[in-house]
Amino acid sequence: MEDKTTIREKVVNALNRVRPYLQNDGGDIDLIEITDDMTVKVKLTGACHGCPYAMQTLRAGVEQAIIQEVPEIRHVISA
């Protein structure tokens, strides 16, 4: 398994790939934490915070992008 710094860099890269789509709709995303059990905690901000489609965006967009980049990641959750 890769070290935490490399994993964090890859997660940030994946978030940077989806960020323009979120910003297009007036939102954004912040990386909060990567836990020891390989769960990524993120915070949706702006228009994404409280949006009825936030969970769908998190699962179908953000989680898929992160897991594609970093297969070691098990889950992506909203913090």
Buried (B, 14 or more C-beta within 10 A) or exposed (E): EEEEEEBBBBBBEBBEBBBEBBBEEEBBBEBEEBEEEBEBBBBBEBBBEEBEEBEEBBEEBBBBBBBEBBEEBEBBEBE
